[in-house]
Amino acid sequence: ISLSVVPMYLGEIAPKNLRGFLGLMPSIFICAGVFSAQVLGLHELLGKEEHWPLFLSLVVVPTFIQLMLLPWFPESPRYLLIEKHNVHATIT
């Protein structure tokens, strides 16, 4: 879902000169997340059996931050036009 929905949302809310850049950012961050999980999963860091609960609970921190910031995310122009029927906000 994150590889299809997030770039579409960012493409809708971004200005025209930043659409390509913002469309690539989710893929870059997903690759960085996979890489950091591989590094943290090494046996020397958090790869031991007793550290797995801590390793698997690390996802809670960014999820909580995203949920706290969600009310300040702008609504997409497509949503404003189709669902809210607000042409002025769509153009803005």
Beta strands, then each sheet from edge to edge (+ up, - down):
end
